[in-house]
Amino acid sequence: MSISQTAPASSGALWTGRVLSVVVVLFMIFDGAIKLPPLDIVTQMMVQIGWPADPNIARMLGVIGLVSTALYAWPRTSVLGAILLTAYMGGAIATKVRLDSPLFSHTLFGVYLGVILWGGLYLRDPKVRALIPFSR
């Protein structure tokens, strides 16, 4: 079955995908927005995780996260945004592994967010379903 022949998602699956995607977008907007000023808690936390307390680094990370989120939210570039956000989450996971953070609550948080991100995209985009066909 080609991409153009992929069956549309049911209304429930489509709305579930949209809700999952909105959860990711809202979280990432919050994450990026607190890094732009950056708030004191952000720079303090950056020191705790081994990053310099440089406001410019925090801003750069915030901008990268927000641009990637915007690309994910816009249907025409959602796959590119998902790939960039997956890379962003990979960096967060690597940082947490390096610090020996608690596995399920901290280290795997980026994995959880990535699963929600791709799950939402899978349910709302027939092209992604065609690329990743789960057999029944």
N, CA, C and O atoms as CSV, one atom per row, in Angstrom:
chain,resi,resn,atom,element,x,y,z
A,1,MET,N,N,0.846,-1.176,0.000
A,1,MET,CA,C,0.000,0.000,0.000
A,1,MET,C,C,0.892,1.240,0.000
A,1,MET,O,O,1.764,1.362,0.860
A,2,SER,N,N,0.700,2.139,-0.921
A,2,SER,CA,C,1.513,3.341,-0.986
A,2,SER,C,C,1.000,4.376,0.009
A,2,SER,O,O,-0.069,4.223,0.600
A,3,ILE,N,N,1.782,5.420,0.173
A,3,ILE,CA,C,1.401,6.485,1.111
A,3,ILE,C,C,0.062,7.090,0.735
A,3,ILE,O,O,-0.751,7.393,1.608
A,4,SER,N,N,-0.178,7.271,-0.574
A,4,SER,CA,C,-1.438,7.879,-0.994
A,4,SER,C,C,-2.622,6.950,-0.755
A,4,SER,O,O,-3.766,7.405,-0.734
A,5,GLN,N,N,-2.363,5.641,-0.571
A,5,GLN,CA,C,-3.441,4.683,-0.360
A,5,GLN,C,C,-3.630,4.331,1.112
A,5,GLN,O,O,-4.451,3.475,1.440
A,6,THR,N,N,-2.887,4.976,1.995
A,6,THR,CA,C,-2.993,4.678,3.416
A,6,THR,C,C,-4.375,5.066,3.914
A,6,THR,O,O,-4.875,6.155,3.632
A,7,ALA,N,N,-4.975,4.160,4.653
A,7,ALA,CA,C,-6.316,4.409,5.177
A,7,ALA,C,C,-6.277,5.539,6.197
A,7,ALA,O,O,-5.342,5.629,6.994
A,8,PRO,N,N,-7.286,6.397,6.174
A,8,PRO,CA,C,-7.327,7.469,7.168
A,8,PRO,C,C,-7.565,6.883,8.556
A,8,PRO,O,O,-8.182,5.828,8.706
A,9,ALA,N,N,-7.070,7.578,9.551
A,9,ALA,CA,C,-7.266,7.140,10.933
A,9,ALA,C,C,-8.723,7.362,11.314
A,9,ALA,O,O,-9.400,8.231,10.763
A,10,SER,N,N,-9.191,6.563,12.261
A,10,SER,CA,C,-10.538,6.781,12.771
A,10,SER,C,C,-10.566,8.128,13.480
A,10,SER,O,O,-9.527,8.684,13.835
A,11,SER,N,N,-11.754,8.630,13.676
A,11,SER,CA,C,-11.906,9.921,14.349
A,11,SER,C,C,-11.304,9.876,15.750
A,11,SER,O,O,-10.672,10.837,16.189
A,12,GLY,N,N,-11.502,8.762,16.450
A,12,GLY,CA,C,-10.947,8.627,17.797
A,12,GLY,C,C,-9.434,8.621,17.798
A,12,GLY,O,O,-8.802,9.259,18.640
A,13,ALA,N,N,-8.849,7.892,16.841
A,13,ALA,CA,C,-7.387,7.836,16.746
A,13,ALA,C,C,-6.821,9.206,16.381
A,13,ALA,O,O,-5.797,9.624,16.923
A,14,LEU,N,N,-7.485,9.897,15.468
A,14,LEU,CA,C,-7.031,11.226,15.067
A,14,LEU,C,C,-7.039,12.185,16.250
A,14,LEU,O,O,-6.071,12.915,16.466
A,15,TRP,N,N,-8.124,12.186,17.015
A,15,TRP,CA,C,-8.213,13.086,18.167
A,15,TRP,C,C,-7.253,12.685,19.275
A,15,TRP,O,O,-6.710,13.550,19.963
A,16,THR,N,N,-7.035,11.392,19.456
A,16,THR,CA,C,-6.051,10.944,20.436
A,16,THR,C,C,-4.663,11.428,20.027
A,16,THR,O,O,-3.895,11.897,20.868
A,17,GLY,N,N,-4.340,11.316,18.739
A,17,GLY,CA,C,-3.070,11.810,18.233
A,17,GLY,C,C,-2.909,13.302,18.435
A,17,GLY,O,O,-1.831,13.771,18.800
A,18,ARG,N,N,-3.963,14.040,18.203
A,18,ARG,CA,C,-3.913,15.498,18.405
A,18,ARG,C,C,-3.687,15.833,19.867
A,18,ARG,O,O,-2.886,16.711,20.189
A,19,VAL,N,N,-4.389,15.140,20.756
A,19,VAL,CA,C,-4.246,15.403,22.199
A,19,VAL,C,C,-2.821,15.071,22.653
A,19,VAL,O,O,-2.204,15.853,23.376
A,20,LEU,N,N,-2.303,13.924,22.235
A,20,LEU,CA,C,-0.927,13.562,22.597
A,20,LEU,C,C,0.060,14.611,22.083
A,20,LEU,O,O,0.991,14.990,22.793
A,21,SER,N,N,-0.142,15.073,20.860
A,21,SER,CA,C,0.742,16.082,20.286
A,21,SER,C,C,0.648,17.401,21.040
A,21,SER,O,O,1.662,18.066,21.248
A,22,VAL,N,N,-0.549,17.783,21.448
A,22,VAL,CA,C,-0.726,19.028,22.209
A,22,VAL,C,C,-0.012,18.939,23.555
A,22,VAL,O,O,0.576,19.920,24.010
A,23,VAL,N,N,-0.059,17.772,24.193
A,23,VAL,CA,C,0.643,17.592,25.468
A,23,VAL,C,C,2.137,17.858,25.281
A,23,VAL,O,O,2.749,18.570,26.076
A,24,VAL,N,N,2.715,17.288,24.239
A,24,VAL,CA,C,4.143,17.491,23.960
A,24,VAL,C,C,4.416,18.959,23.651
A,24,VAL,O,O,5.372,19.536,24.170
A,25,VAL,N,N,3.587,19.562,22.813
A,25,VAL,CA,C,3.794,20.965,22.431
A,25,VAL,C,C,3.720,21.875,23.653
A,25,VAL,O,O,4.567,22.753,23.817
A,26,LEU,N,N,2.724,21.679,24.509
A,26,LEU,CA,C,2.593,22.527,25.698
A,26,LEU,C,C,3.790,22.358,26.633
A,26,LEU,O,O,4.317,23.340,27.157
A,27,PHE,N,N,4.214,21.117,26.840
A,27,PHE,CA,C,5.380,20.889,27.698
A,27,PHE,C,C,6.609,21.577,27.117
A,27,PHE,O,O,7.349,22.237,27.846
A,28,MET,N,N,6.833,21.430,25.813
A,28,MET,CA,C,8.021,22.002,25.194
A,28,MET,C,C,7.973,23.531,25.132
A,28,MET,O,O,9.013,24.185,25.205
A,29,ILE,N,N,6.779,24.101,24.998
A,29,ILE,CA,C,6.666,25.568,25.063
A,29,ILE,C,C,7.070,26.048,26.451
A,29,ILE,O,O,7.808,27.024,26.584
A,30,PHE,N,N,6.586,25.361,27.486
A,30,PHE,CA,C,6.975,25.713,28.850
A,30,PHE,C,C,8.483,25.573,29.024
A,30,PHE,O,O,9.140,26.473,29.548
A,31,ASP,N,N,9.030,24.433,28.579
A,31,ASP,CA,C,10.457,24.165,28.717
A,31,ASP,C,C,11.288,25.240,28.013
A,31,ASP,O,O,12.273,25.727,28.567
A,32,GLY,N,N,10.895,25.605,26.806
A,32,GLY,CA,C,11.643,26.617,26.065
A,32,GLY,C,C,11.469,28.010,26.634
A,32,GLY,O,O,12.420,28.789,26.687
A,33,ALA,N,N,10.248,28.325,27.064
A,33,ALA,CA,C,9.947,29.677,27.555
A,33,ALA,C,C,10.720,30.000,28.832
A,33,ALA,O,O,11.151,31.140,29.009
A,34,ILE,N,N,10.907,29.033,29.723
A,34,ILE,CA,C,11.631,29.335,30.962
A,34,ILE,C,C,13.135,29.480,30.724
A,34,ILE,O,O,13.856,29.993,31.579
A,35,LYS,N,N,13.599,29.030,29.566
A,35,LYS,CA,C,15.025,29.157,29.254
A,35,LYS,C,C,15.343,30.479,28.547
A,35,LYS,O,O,16.512,30.852,28.456
A,36,LEU,N,N,14.355,31.179,28.055
A,36,LEU,CA,C,14.628,32.413,27.311
A,36,LEU,C,C,15.054,33.573,28.199
A,36,LEU,O,O,15.983,34.289,27.825
A,37,PRO,N,N,14.420,33.806,29.375
A,37,PRO,CA,C,14.846,34.968,30.178
A,37,PRO,C,C,16.295,34.906,30.671
A,37,PRO,O,O,16.886,35.985,30.707
A,38,PRO,N,N,16.941,33.837,31.047
A,38,PRO,CA,C,16.453,32.584,31.616
A,38,PRO,C,C,16.173,32.759,33.101
A,38,PRO,O,O,16.799,33.589,33.760
A,39,LEU,N,N,15.245,31.989,33.622
A,39,LEU,CA,C,14.922,32.070,35.040
A,39,LEU,C,C,16.104,31.571,35.875
A,39,LEU,O,O,16.901,30.754,35.415
A,40,ASP,N,N,16.203,32.074,37.105
A,40,ASP,CA,C,17.311,31.664,37.984
A,40,ASP,C,C,17.334,30.159,38.204
A,40,ASP,O,O,18.399,29.544,38.250
A,41,ILE,N,N,16.156,29.575,38.339
A,41,ILE,CA,C,16.095,28.126,38.563
A,41,ILE,C,C,16.722,27.365,37.397
A,41,ILE,O,O,17.296,26.292,37.587
A,42,VAL,N,N,16.610,27.918,36.204
A,42,VAL,CA,C,17.192,27.264,35.019
A,42,VAL,C,C,18.714,27.271,35.105
A,42,VAL,O,O,19.352,26.234,34.923
A,43,THR,N,N,19.293,28.424,35.378
A,43,THR,CA,C,20.753,28.492,35.439
A,43,THR,C,C,21.290,27.713,36.636
A,43,THR,O,O,22.369,27.127,36.546
A,44,GLN,N,N,20.565,27.690,37.756
A,44,GLN,CA,C,20.986,26.888,38.906
A,44,GLN,C,C,20.955,25.399,38.555
A,44,GLN,O,O,21.873,24.659,38.907
A,45,MET,N,N,19.921,24.969,37.874
A,45,MET,CA,C,19.806,23.562,37.495
A,45,MET,C,C,20.864,23.190,36.466
A,45,MET,O,O,21.377,22.071,36.476
A,46,MET,N,N,21.190,24.123,35.581
A,46,MET,CA,C,22.225,23.833,34.582
A,46,MET,C,C,23.555,23.530,35.262
A,46,MET,O,O,24.283,22.639,34.826
A,47,VAL,N,N,23.880,24.263,36.325
A,47,VAL,CA,C,25.114,24.010,37.066
A,47,VAL,C,C,25.055,22.627,37.704
A,47,VAL,O,O,26.039,21.888,37.682
A,48,GLN,N,N,23.900,22.275,38.273
A,48,GLN,CA,C,23.747,20.972,38.929
A,48,GLN,C,C,23.926,19.809,37.954
A,48,GLN,O,O,24.385,18.736,38.347
A,49,ILE,N,N,23.569,20.014,36.693
A,49,ILE,CA,C,23.693,18.917,35.728
A,49,ILE,C,C,24.972,19.010,34.887
A,49,ILE,O,O,25.143,18.279,33.912
A,50,GLY,N,N,25.857,19.916,35.281
A,50,GLY,CA,C,27.165,19.964,34.648
A,50,GLY,C,C,27.307,20.911,33.480
A,50,GLY,O,O,28.315,20.863,32.774
A,51,TRP,N,N,26.329,21.772,33.254
A,51,TRP,CA,C,26.411,22.777,32.206
A,51,TRP,C,C,26.863,24.098,32.831
A,51,TRP,O,O,26.628,24.324,34.018
A,52,PRO,N,N,27.501,24.968,32.060
A,52,PRO,CA,C,27.862,26.276,32.620
A,52,PRO,C,C,26.609,27.114,32.903
A,52,PRO,O,O,25.594,26.981,32.220
A,53,ALA,N,N,26.698,27.963,33.904
A,53,ALA,CA,C,25.570,28.840,34.249
A,53,ALA,C,C,25.549,30.044,33.319
A,53,ALA,O,O,25.476,31.186,33.773
A,54,ASP,N,N,25.611,29.794,32.047
A,54,ASP,CA,C,25.661,30.848,31.035
A,54,ASP,C,C,24.254,31.082,30.487
A,54,ASP,O,O,23.674,30.181,29.880
A,55,PRO,N,N,23.698,32.276,30.692
A,55,PRO,CA,C,22.352,32.551,30.177
A,55,PRO,C,C,22.231,32.372,28.667
A,55,PRO,O,O,21.160,32.031,28.165
A,56,ASN,N,N,23.316,32.599,27.947
A,56,ASN,CA,C,23.264,32.438,26.489
A,56,ASN,C,C,23.090,30.983,26.081
A,56,ASN,O,O,22.421,30.696,25.088
A,57,ILE,N,N,23.682,30.061,26.834
A,57,ILE,CA,C,23.496,28.638,26.546
A,57,ILE,C,C,22.054,28.244,26.834
A,57,ILE,O,O,21.438,27.506,26.064
A,58,ALA,N,N,21.523,28.735,27.938
A,58,ALA,CA,C,20.119,28.449,28.267
A,58,ALA,C,C,19.198,28.976,27.169
A,58,ALA,O,O,18.281,28.279,26.735
A,59,ARG,N,N,19.444,30.205,26.723
A,59,ARG,CA,C,18.624,30.784,25.645
A,59,ARG,C,C,18.728,29.956,24.366
A,59,ARG,O,O,17.726,29.692,23.701
A,60,MET,N,N,19.957,29.549,24.031
A,60,MET,CA,C,20.154,28.748,22.821
A,60,MET,C,C,19.360,27.448,22.910
A,60,MET,O,O,18.695,27.065,21.948
A,61,LEU,N,N,19.420,26.770,24.049
A,61,LEU,CA,C,18.653,25.540,24.222
A,61,LEU,C,C,17.152,25.809,24.137
A,61,LEU,O,O,16.401,25.024,23.558
A,62,GLY,N,N,16.729,26.926,24.720
A,62,GLY,CA,C,15.311,27.296,24.644
A,62,GLY,C,C,14.861,27.550,23.215
A,62,GLY,O,O,13.788,27.105,22.809
A,63,VAL,N,N,15.680,28.264,22.455
A,63,VAL,CA,C,15.336,28.554,21.058
A,63,VAL,C,C,15.310,27.261,20.233
A,63,VAL,O,O,14.402,27.060,19.426
A,64,ILE,N,N,16.298,26.390,20.432
A,64,ILE,CA,C,16.314,25.121,19.701
A,64,ILE,C,C,15.056,24.321,20.005
A,64,ILE,O,O,14.424,23.782,19.097
A,65,GLY,N,N,14.691,24.243,21.280
A,65,GLY,CA,C,13.482,23.518,21.668
A,65,GLY,C,C,12.220,24.130,21.095
A,65,GLY,O,O,11.338,23.413,20.623
A,66,LEU,N,N,12.127,25.455,21.133
A,66,LEU,CA,C,10.922,26.126,20.624
A,66,LEU,C,C,10.804,26.029,19.106
A,66,LEU,O,O,9.707,25.821,18.586
A,67,VAL,N,N,11.910,26.177,18.394
A,67,VAL,CA,C,11.869,26.055,16.930
A,67,VAL,C,C,11.495,24.628,16.537
A,67,VAL,O,O,10.679,24.422,15.638
A,68,SER,N,N,12.087,23.650,17.207
A,68,SER,CA,C,11.760,22.252,16.916
A,68,SER,C,C,10.289,21.969,17.221
A,68,SER,O,O,9.626,21.239,16.484
A,69,THR,N,N,9.790,22.541,18.296
A,69,THR,CA,C,8.376,22.364,18.666
A,69,THR,C,C,7.453,23.000,17.637
A,69,THR,O,O,6.429,22.421,17.274
A,70,ALA,N,N,7.813,24.182,17.171
A,70,ALA,CA,C,7.004,24.842,16.142
A,70,ALA,C,C,6.967,24.002,14.869
A,70,ALA,O,O,5.917,23.869,14.240
A,71,LEU,N,N,8.101,23.440,14.493
A,71,LEU,CA,C,8.139,22.577,13.313
A,71,LEU,C,C,7.274,21.335,13.518
A,71,LEU,O,O,6.603,20.888,12.588
A,72,TYR,N,N,7.285,20.783,14.715
A,72,TYR,CA,C,6.461,19.608,15.033
A,72,TYR,C,C,4.973,19.958,14.983
A,72,TYR,O,O,4.160,19.165,14.509
A,73,ALA,N,N,4.625,21.131,15.466
A,73,ALA,CA,C,3.211,21.527,15.538
A,73,ALA,C,C,2.622,21.832,14.160
A,73,ALA,O,O,1.420,21.667,13.952
A,74,TRP,N,N,3.451,22.271,13.226
A,74,TRP,CA,C,2.962,22.624,11.889
A,74,TRP,C,C,2.913,21.345,11.054
A,74,TRP,O,O,3.945,20.700,10.868
A,75,PRO,N,N,1.740,20.966,10.549
A,75,PRO,CA,C,1.594,19.684,9.846
A,75,PRO,C,C,2.597,19.441,8.713
A,75,PRO,O,O,3.067,18.314,8.552
A,76,ARG,N,N,2.931,20.454,7.936
A,76,ARG,CA,C,3.838,20.249,6.795
A,76,ARG,C,C,5.252,19.886,7.222
A,76,ARG,O,O,5.981,19.250,6.461
A,77,THR,N,N,5.652,20.284,8.433
A,77,THR,CA,C,7.020,20.025,8.896
A,77,THR,C,C,7.039,19.170,10.163
A,77,THR,O,O,8.049,19.123,10.865
A,78,SER,N,N,5.942,18.504,10.452
A,78,SER,CA,C,5.833,17.770,11.715
A,78,SER,C,C,6.856,16.642,11.854
A,78,SER,O,O,7.353,16.396,12.954
A,79,VAL,N,N,7.172,15.966,10.775
A,79,VAL,CA,C,8.150,14.873,10.861
A,79,VAL,C,C,9.542,15.439,11.151
A,79,VAL,O,O,10.263,14.893,11.987
A,80,LEU,N,N,9.924,16.506,10.485
A,80,LEU,CA,C,11.207,17.155,10.769
A,80,LEU,C,C,11.249,17.601,12.230
A,80,LEU,O,O,12.247,17.384,12.918
A,81,GLY,N,N,10.179,18.218,12.700
A,81,GLY,CA,C,10.115,18.639,14.097
A,81,GLY,C,C,10.234,17.465,15.046
A,81,GLY,O,O,10.906,17.563,16.073
A,82,ALA,N,N,9.591,16.351,14.716
A,82,ALA,CA,C,9.669,15.160,15.565
A,82,ALA,C,C,11.103,14.628,15.618
A,82,ALA,O,O,11.574,14.205,16.674
A,83,ILE,N,N,11.788,14.650,14.482
A,83,ILE,CA,C,13.179,14.185,14.450
A,83,ILE,C,C,14.058,15.104,15.304
A,83,ILE,O,O,14.885,14.626,16.081
A,84,LEU,N,N,13.881,16.412,15.161
A,84,LEU,CA,C,14.681,17.358,15.941
A,84,LEU,C,C,14.382,17.249,17.435
A,84,LEU,O,O,15.297,17.307,18.257
A,85,LEU,N,N,13.112,17.092,17.790
A,85,LEU,CA,C,12.761,16.937,19.203
A,85,LEU,C,C,13.301,15.618,19.765
A,85,LEU,O,O,13.679,15.550,20.935
A,86,THR,N,N,13.336,14.581,18.942
A,86,THR,CA,C,13.912,13.316,19.380
A,86,THR,C,C,15.399,13.497,19.684
A,86,THR,O,O,15.900,12.960,20.672
A,87,ALA,N,N,16.097,14.243,18.847
A,87,ALA,CA,C,17.512,14.530,19.093
A,87,ALA,C,C,17.673,15.346,20.380
A,87,ALA,O,O,18.577,15.085,21.174
A,88,TYR,N,N,16.810,16.315,20.578
A,88,TYR,CA,C,16.828,17.153,21.786
A,88,TYR,C,C,16.642,16.287,23.028
A,88,TYR,O,O,17.351,16.449,24.021
A,89,MET,N,N,15.683,15.367,22.963
A,89,MET,CA,C,15.434,14.452,24.080
A,89,MET,C,C,16.634,13.528,24.298
A,89,MET,O,O,16.960,13.189,25.436
A,90,GLY,N,N,17.285,13.126,23.215
A,90,GLY,CA,C,18.473,12.288,23.342
A,90,GLY,C,C,19.574,12.982,24.129
A,90,GLY,O,O,20.264,12.354,24.931
A,91,GLY,N,N,19.733,14.269,23.898
A,91,GLY,CA,C,20.717,15.033,24.670
A,91,GLY,C,C,20.355,15.083,26.148
A,91,GLY,O,O,21.221,14.973,27.016
A,92,ALA,N,N,19.081,15.249,26.419
A,92,ALA,CA,C,18.627,15.272,27.819
A,92,ALA,C,C,18.855,13.914,28.480
A,92,ALA,O,O,19.289,13.840,29.629
A,93,ILE,N,N,18.560,12.843,27.747
A,93,ILE,CA,C,18.758,11.496,28.282
A,93,ILE,C,C,20.245,11.261,28.545
A,93,ILE,O,O,20.608,10.728,29.593
A,94,ALA,N,N,21.096,11.646,27.622
A,94,ALA,CA,C,22.540,11.456,27.795
A,94,ALA,C,C,23.049,12.213,29.016
A,94,ALA,O,O,23.891,11.707,29.758
A,95,THR,N,N,22.543,13.413,29.224
A,95,THR,CA,C,22.939,14.186,30.402
A,95,THR,C,C,22.529,13.473,31.677
A,95,THR,O,O,23.306,13.397,32.628
A,96,LYS,N,N,21.314,12.952,31.701
A,96,LYS,CA,C,20.811,12.256,32.895
A,96,LYS,C,C,21.567,10.952,33.142
A,96,LYS,O,O,21.818,10.595,34.293
A,97,VAL,N,N,21.932,10.240,32.083
A,97,VAL,CA,C,22.713,9.005,32.239
A,97,VAL,C,C,24.077,9.336,32.830
A,97,VAL,O,O,24.556,8.644,33.729
A,98,ARG,N,N,24.701,10.398,32.320
A,98,ARG,CA,C,26.021,10.796,32.798
A,98,ARG,C,C,25.996,11.128,34.282
A,98,ARG,O,O,26.976,10.893,34.989
A,99,LEU,N,N,24.882,11.672,34.757
A,99,LEU,CA,C,24.760,12.060,36.164
A,99,LEU,C,C,24.274,10.926,37.051
A,99,LEU,O,O,24.172,11.086,38.267
A,100,ASP,N,N,23.971,9.776,36.445
A,100,ASP,CA,C,23.430,8.639,37.184
A,100,ASP,C,C,22.134,9.034,37.905
A,100,ASP,O,O,21.930,8.688,39.068
A,101,SER,N,N,21.265,9.763,37.197
A,101,SER,CA,C,19.968,10.177,37.742
A,101,SER,C,C,19.063,8.965,37.899
A,101,SER,O,O,19.293,7.929,37.275
A,102,PRO,N,N,18.034,9.091,38.732
A,102,PRO,CA,C,17.084,7.977,38.862
A,102,PRO,C,C,16.529,7.587,37.491
A,102,PRO,O,O,16.151,8.446,36.695
A,103,LEU,N,N,16.487,6.285,37.231
A,103,LEU,CA,C,16.152,5.785,35.898
A,103,LEU,C,C,14.739,6.143,35.461
A,103,LEU,O,O,14.561,6.823,34.450
A,104,PHE,N,N,13.740,5.702,36.199
A,104,PHE,CA,C,12.363,5.812,35.724
A,104,PHE,C,C,11.784,7.221,35.820
A,104,PHE,O,O,10.950,7.597,34.997
A,105,SER,N,N,12.209,8.002,36.803
A,105,SER,CA,C,11.634,9.338,36.961
A,105,SER,C,C,12.376,10.418,36.186
A,105,SER,O,O,11.757,11.382,35.733
A,106,HIS,N,N,13.688,10.278,36.026
A,106,HIS,CA,C,14.479,11.337,35.398
A,106,HIS,C,C,15.075,10.923,34.051
A,106,HIS,O,O,14.835,11.562,33.026
A,107,THR,N,N,15.851,9.849,34.074
A,107,THR,CA,C,16.587,9.451,32.874
A,107,THR,C,C,15.651,9.100,31.727
A,107,THR,O,O,15.879,9.518,30.592
A,108,LEU,N,N,14.609,8.343,32.010
A,108,LEU,CA,C,13.708,7.899,30.939
A,108,LEU,C,C,12.609,8.906,30.599
A,108,LEU,O,O,11.768,8.627,29.744
A,109,PHE,N,N,12.599,10.064,31.246
A,109,PHE,CA,C,11.565,11.053,30.937
A,109,PHE,C,C,11.594,11.448,29.461
A,109,PHE,O,O,10.542,11.591,28.837
A,110,GLY,N,N,12.777,11.623,28.907
A,110,GLY,CA,C,12.901,11.941,27.476
A,110,GLY,C,C,12.371,10.830,26.591
A,110,GLY,O,O,11.820,11.096,25.523
A,111,VAL,N,N,12.532,9.587,27.024
A,111,VAL,CA,C,11.978,8.453,26.273
A,111,VAL,C,C,10.455,8.511,26.315
A,111,VAL,O,O,9.795,8.332,25.291
A,112,TYR,N,N,9.897,8.760,27.496
A,112,TYR,CA,C,8.437,8.861,27.621
A,112,TYR,C,C,7.898,9.960,26.712
A,112,TYR,O,O,6.913,9.768,26.000
A,113,LEU,N,N,8.558,11.108,26.747
A,113,LEU,CA,C,8.114,12.228,25.912
A,113,LEU,C,C,8.247,11.879,24.432
A,113,LEU,O,O,7.379,12.237,23.635
A,114,GLY,N,N,9.318,11.188,24.055
A,114,GLY,CA,C,9.502,10.775,22.666
A,114,GLY,C,C,8.434,9.794,22.205
A,114,GLY,O,O,7.969,9.875,21.068
A,115,VAL,N,N,8.042,8.870,23.071
A,115,VAL,CA,C,6.983,7.920,22.729
A,115,VAL,C,C,5.658,8.654,22.534
A,115,VAL,O,O,4.913,8.360,21.600
A,116,ILE,N,N,5.373,9.595,23.404
A,116,ILE,CA,C,4.133,10.387,23.264
A,116,ILE,C,C,4.184,11.209,21.974
A,116,ILE,O,O,3.201,11.284,21.237
A,117,LEU,N,N,5.334,11.820,21.713
A,117,LEU,CA,C,5.529,12.651,20.517
A,117,LEU,C,C,5.292,11.844,19.242
A,117,LEU,O,O,4.508,12.248,18.383
A,118,TRP,N,N,5.974,10.697,19.120
A,118,TRP,CA,C,5.836,9.881,17.909
A,118,TRP,C,C,4.483,9.182,17.860
A,118,TRP,O,O,3.928,8.990,16.779
A,119,GLY,N,N,3.950,8.803,19.006
A,119,GLY,CA,C,2.613,8.196,19.035
A,119,GLY,C,C,1.557,9.164,18.537
A,119,GLY,O,O,0.680,8.792,17.758
A,120,GLY,N,N,1.644,10.406,18.987
A,120,GLY,CA,C,0.708,11.428,18.525
A,120,GLY,C,C,0.825,11.661,17.033
A,120,GLY,O,O,-0.181,11.778,16.334
A,121,LEU,N,N,2.060,11.728,16.544
A,121,LEU,CA,C,2.276,11.946,15.115
A,121,LEU,C,C,1.794,10.745,14.311
A,121,LEU,O,O,1.195,10.906,13.248
A,122,TYR,N,N,2.053,9.548,14.812
A,122,TYR,CA,C,1.613,8.324,14.130
A,122,TYR,C,C,0.091,8.299,13.975
A,122,TYR,O,O,-0.425,7.940,12.917
A,123,LEU,N,N,-0.608,8.674,15.014
A,123,LEU,CA,C,-2.073,8.625,14.976
A,123,LEU,C,C,-2.687,9.725,14.111
A,123,LEU,O,O,-3.793,9.555,13.597
A,124,ARG,N,N,-1.997,10.837,13.945
A,124,ARG,CA,C,-2.589,11.938,13.181
A,124,ARG,C,C,-2.048,12.096,11.762
A,124,ARG,O,O,-2.583,12.892,10.990
A,125,ASP,N,N,-0.993,11.349,11.400
A,125,ASP,CA,C,-0.391,11.541,10.077
A,125,ASP,C,C,-0.334,10.216,9.304
A,125,ASP,O,O,0.406,9.311,9.688
A,126,PRO,N,N,-1.112,10.096,8.217
A,126,PRO,CA,C,-1.111,8.847,7.445
A,126,PRO,C,C,0.244,8.531,6.810
A,126,PRO,O,O,0.552,7.361,6.583
A,127,LYS,N,N,1.051,9.535,6.521
A,127,LYS,CA,C,2.371,9.276,5.932
A,127,LYS,C,C,3.279,8.565,6.936
A,127,LYS,O,O,4.056,7.686,6.564
A,128,VAL,N,N,3.177,8.943,8.190
A,128,VAL,CA,C,3.987,8.277,9.218
A,128,VAL,C,C,3.490,6.853,9.412
A,128,VAL,O,O,4.294,5.936,9.583
A,129,ARG,N,N,2.176,6.654,9.388
A,129,ARG,CA,C,1.621,5.292,9.497
A,129,ARG,C,C,2.074,4.427,8.338
A,129,ARG,O,O,2.286,3.228,8.516
A,130,ALA,N,N,2.228,5.004,7.157
A,130,ALA,CA,C,2.693,4.238,5.993
A,130,ALA,C,C,4.174,3.872,6.140
A,130,ALA,O,O,4.594,2.804,5.695
A,131,LEU,N,N,4.958,4.743,6.755
A,131,LEU,CA,C,6.377,4.473,6.949
A,131,LEU,C,C,6.632,3.452,8.059
A,131,LEU,O,O,7.612,2.708,8.022
A,132,ILE,N,N,5.741,3.432,9.038
A,132,ILE,CA,C,5.888,2.530,10.187
A,132,ILE,C,C,4.620,1.676,10.277
A,132,ILE,O,O,3.789,1.896,11.158
A,133,PRO,N,N,4.468,0.709,9.379
A,133,PRO,CA,C,3.237,-0.083,9.388
A,133,PRO,C,C,3.273,-1.167,10.461
A,133,PRO,O,O,4.121,-2.059,10.433
A,134,PHE,N,N,2.357,-1.079,11.390
A,134,PHE,CA,C,2.187,-2.138,12.390
A,134,PHE,C,C,1.147,-3.102,11.820
A,134,PHE,O,O,0.045,-2.690,11.457
A,135,SER,N,N,1.498,-4.373,11.744
A,135,SER,CA,C,0.546,-5.332,11.197
A,135,SER,C,C,-0.452,-5.734,12.268
A,135,SER,O,O,-0.161,-5.681,13.463
A,136,ARG,N,N,-1.613,-6.129,11.829
A,136,ARG,CA,C,-2.683,-6.496,12.764
A,136,ARG,C,C,-2.742,-7.955,12.982
A,136,ARG,O,O,-3.586,-8.431,13.741
